[in-house]
Amino acid sequence: AVVSTQSGHYGRGSGSNQNNAEVKRLQGEVTDLNTAIEGLEKERDFYFSKLRDIEVVCQEKEGDDAYAKFVADIIEILYATEEGFGPAEDGGVEAELEGEPEIDDEEAEEQEEY
C-alpha cells in the first residue's frame, strides 16, 4: 500500500515558490507515511506468522485427549472475531462482517484450505 507522488508544474510568480515548498513538504509526509505503512505491514506479517504456527501445532494436537481442552481453548481464541472485523481480504484489509452469518470452526477450516 504505497502512495506515489508526482510534482506538477505550478506556473511562475510568488505563489510558485509556496506551491513548490508545499509539494516538497507533502512529498516528505507521503514518504514518512509509506515508511510507517511498510513497518506496520512487516509487523503484521510477523505476528500473523506466529499465530499461523500456533494454529498448525494446535491442529496437530487436536486428536490428543491429553491436550483436548487446552487446544480447543486456543483454537477458539484464534478463530474469534471482533465485531466489524473478519478474515483478511483484498491484500490484508479487514473486511466488515455486518449482516453476514457467523461460521463455525469446521467451516473456518474449510475456507482456509483454498
N, C-alpha and C positions, 0 to 999 in steps of 0.2 A: 504494500500500500504506500507507494512513493508518489509524491506530488511533484510534477515537473514545473519549472518556471521558465518564462521567456521574458526578455526585456524588449519592449517595443519602442518605436520612435515617438517621442512626445513633443516634437516641434522645437522651436527656438524661443529664446526670451528668458526672463527671470523665473518664470514658472517651471521652465525645463530643468533647472538645477534642483528645484524642490522635488519635482517628479522623479528625477534620477536618484536622488537621495532616498526617496520613499521606496522606489523599486529595489534599491540595494538593501534597505532595511528589511523589506518584506522577503526578499530572496534569502537573507540570513535567517529570518524567522522560519521560513519553509525548510531550510537546511537543518536547523535545530529540531524542528518537529519531525522531519524524516529520520534523524538520528534517534530520537526518542522512540519513534514507532519501531524501528529496527531492533532496538534494545528490548522493547516490550514483546515483540514477536519472538525473539530468541528466548526470553524468559518463559513465555507461554509454552513454546515448544519443549523446553527443558522440563517443565513441570508436567506437561501432558505425557511426555515420555516416561517419567517416573510413575505416573498414575497407570499408564498402559502396562508397565512392568508388574505393578501390583495386581492389576486385573488378570494378567497371564498366570501369576503364581496362584491366585485365588481359583482360577478355572482349573488348574492342575490339582488342587487340593479339594475341589468341590465334592468328590465322591468319598473322601476320607472322613469316617464318622468322628474321629478324634478332633477334627477341625471344623465340623459342620456348622455349629453355631457361630463361631468366630468368622469363618469365611462368608456365611450368609449375612452377617452384620456388615462386613466390609463391602460386599457386593451391593448391599442396599445403599450404603453411603456413596459408592462410586456412581451408581445409576440414578441417584436422587437428582431432581431438577428443582431449580428455584423458579418461582412464578415469573413468567416473562422471558425465560431463557431455556434453551434446549440444546440439543447436539449441534455442533458447529456445522455450518453450511456455507457455501459460496466463499471458499477461501478463508474460513475461520471466523466469520462474523456470526455472532449468536443470533439464532432465529427466535422470533417471538412465537409462543405457543398458544396464544389466546384463542379459545374456541376449539382447539384440537383435542381429541381424546387422548388420555394417558395410555401408555403401553406398559405391559408387564415385562418382567425380566427376560422371559423367553423370547418375546417379540424384539426386545432390545438387542439380544444376542444375534438373532436372525438378521437384523438390519446391519449389524457391524460386519457381517460376513461378506457383503457385497463390495 
